[in-house]
Amino acid sequence: MVWCPKYRRKVLVGEVEIRLKELILQAASEIQVDIIEMEVMPDHVLMEVDTQFGVHKAVKNIKGTTSYHLRKEFKHLTTRLPTLWTNSYFVSTVGGAPLSAIKQYIEN
C-alpha cells in the first residue's frame, strides 16, 4: 500500500516521520492489522500488510487516525496543507513473490 501527503509535499521528515510510524503501528494494532514492513519517505508511505480486515478499511482508518493526531501535534501541517493525505492510495498484490524479496524492496 502506498499513499502520499496532499500535493506530494515532503513533510514526512524528522519528528513527523517518527511520530507517524508510531501512530501507524498503534492504529494497525487497534484494528488487528499486521504490518509486515513499512517505510516512510518524505513524500509517501509504503507498507506491506497482512490483513483480513479489508485493505480499504485499513487504509481509511490508518490515514484518518494519523492525519488527526499529526495535524494536532504539528501545527505546520495545518498551515501548508488543507488536508494531510490525498484521497487516493495505491494497492498491489505480489502474487507468488517471496516475502523476503518484498521486504528487501520496501527497505531499499
Backbone torsions as a table, in degrees:
resi	resn	phi	psi	omega
1	MET	NA	139.0	177.8
2	VAL	-136.5	137.0	170.5
3	TRP	-146.4	162.3	-171.0
4	CYS	-130.3	155.7	170.4
5	PRO	-66.6	155.9	177.2
6	LYS	-53.2	137.6	-179.5
7	TYR	61.5	14.4	-178.9
8	ARG	52.7	35.3	178.0
9	ARG	-66.1	142.8	-178.5
10	LYS	-86.9	69.3	-175.8
11	VAL	-105.2	-5.6	-176.1
12	LEU	-91.5	65.4	-177.1
13	VAL	-133.6	162.1	174.7
14	GLY	58.4	-131.5	-177.9
15	GLU	-63.7	-31.3	178.6
16	VAL	-64.9	-44.0	179.0
17	GLU	-61.4	-46.3	-179.5
18	ILE	-60.8	-47.4	-178.6
19	ARG	-67.9	-37.0	178.2
20	LEU	-59.8	-45.0	179.0
21	LYS	-60.5	-42.7	177.8
22	GLU	-61.4	-45.4	-178.2
23	LEU	-66.4	-38.6	178.2
24	ILE	-62.7	-46.8	-179.9
25	LEU	-62.4	-40.6	179.3
26	GLN	-65.2	-47.8	-179.1
27	ALA	-63.5	-42.0	179.5
28	ALA	-63.4	-41.5	178.9
29	SER	-61.9	-40.9	-178.4
30	GLU	-64.7	-31.5	179.2
31	ILE	-102.5	11.0	177.1
32	GLN	58.6	47.0	174.4
33	VAL	-107.4	128.0	178.9
34	ASP	-89.7	121.3	174.9
35	ILE	-93.1	116.2	-177.2
36	ILE	-81.9	-40.4	-179.7
37	GLU	-152.9	147.1	-178.8
38	MET	-148.3	141.7	173.3
39	GLU	-140.8	134.6	176.5
40	VAL	-111.5	123.2	176.2
41	MET	-104.9	165.7	-178.5
42	PRO	-55.7	-29.2	-176.7
43	ASP	-126.8	14.7	172.8
44	HIS	-166.1	162.4	179.0
45	VAL	-117.3	132.6	179.5
46	LEU	-125.0	123.1	-177.3
47	MET	-137.9	151.1	168.7
48	GLU	-116.7	129.5	-178.5
49	VAL	-127.8	152.2	170.5
50	ASP	-113.4	108.1	-171.9
51	THR	-139.9	138.7	168.3
52	GLN	-103.6	-4.6	-175.8
53	PHE	-69.4	-30.5	-174.7
54	GLY	110.4	124.0	-174.6
55	VAL	-60.7	-46.6	-177.7
56	HIS	-61.0	-45.9	-179.9
57	LYS	-64.3	-37.8	179.3
58	ALA	-65.2	-48.2	-179.6
59	VAL	-62.6	-45.8	-179.7
60	LYS	-59.1	-44.9	-179.5
61	ASN	-65.7	-47.7	-177.0
62	ILE	-66.3	-44.7	179.1
63	LYS	-63.6	-42.0	-179.6
64	GLY	-64.9	-47.0	-179.7
65	THR	-63.3	-47.5	-177.3
66	THR	-67.2	-38.9	178.8
67	SER	-62.0	-47.2	-179.0
68	TYR	-56.8	-52.0	-175.2
69	HIS	-71.7	-42.2	-179.0
70	LEU	-65.1	-42.2	-179.7
71	ARG	-68.9	-27.9	176.6
72	LYS	-74.2	-38.3	-176.0
73	GLU	-87.2	-27.5	-177.0
74	PHE	-124.0	93.7	-173.5
75	LYS	-60.0	-28.0	179.6
76	HIS	-64.0	-18.8	177.5
77	LEU	-76.4	-14.6	178.3
78	THR	-93.7	-20.9	-177.3
79	THR	-88.6	-29.4	-176.8
80	ARG	-95.9	-15.7	-173.8
81	LEU	-135.4	134.0	177.0
82	PRO	-69.4	-31.6	172.7
83	THR	-141.3	156.6	-179.3
84	LEU	-73.3	-47.4	-173.9
85	TRP	-106.3	152.8	169.0
86	THR	-68.9	164.5	177.6
87	ASN	-72.9	-21.8	-172.8
88	SER	-96.2	168.4	173.1
89	TYR	-157.0	162.7	-179.3
90	PHE	-117.3	134.6	176.7
91	VAL	-132.7	137.3	177.1
92	SER	-140.1	148.7	174.1
93	THR	-95.9	158.0	-176.6
94	VAL	-108.3	0.0	178.0
95	GLY	58.0	-127.2	-176.8
96	GLY	-92.8	11.9	-179.6
97	ALA	-63.5	138.0	179.2
98	PRO	-65.8	142.6	-179.4
99	LEU	-55.7	-37.7	-179.2
100	SER	-62.2	-37.3	179.1
101	ALA	-68.3	-39.3	178.7
102	ILE	-67.0	-43.9	177.8
103	LYS	-59.8	-43.0	-179.7
104	GLN	-64.3	-39.5	177.5
105	TYR	-60.6	-46.5	-179.0
106	ILE	-65.5	-42.2	179.6
107	GLU	-62.7	-36.1	-177.3
108	ASN	-88.8	NA	NA
